[in-house]
Amino acid sequence: MIQYPITDANPTIPELLMGARRENKEQTENKIRQIFEDFSLWTPAGSKQKIYLSSNEDCLRRVIGFYQRMIGGKKALDILKK
């Protein structure tokens, strides 16, 4: 298995997702929903308007499915090709 290092300047989201790898499908979905609902991860510093990605249910559903397929051993590029 090829592993790629995560080099995000703000490692909050990768750290949350790494914890979700060992959880069941429902727990993983809840973890991703929490990430999307946390406006502090998506709102630019100093912005008066809070950004909630959780309101886009279609996007959220697709991200959850994508991440679960990756946990199942599929490669991101192979998933994206389909």
HELIX and SHEET records of a PDB file:
HELIX    1   1 THR A   12  ALA A   20  1                                   9    
HELIX    2   2 LYS A   25  GLU A   37  1                                  13    
HELIX    3   3 PHE A   39  LEU A   41  5                                   3    
HELIX    4   4 LEU A   53  SER A   55  5                                   3    
HELIX    5   5 GLU A   57  ILE A   71  1                                  15    
HELIX    6   6 ALA A   76  LYS A   81  1                                   6    
END                                                                             
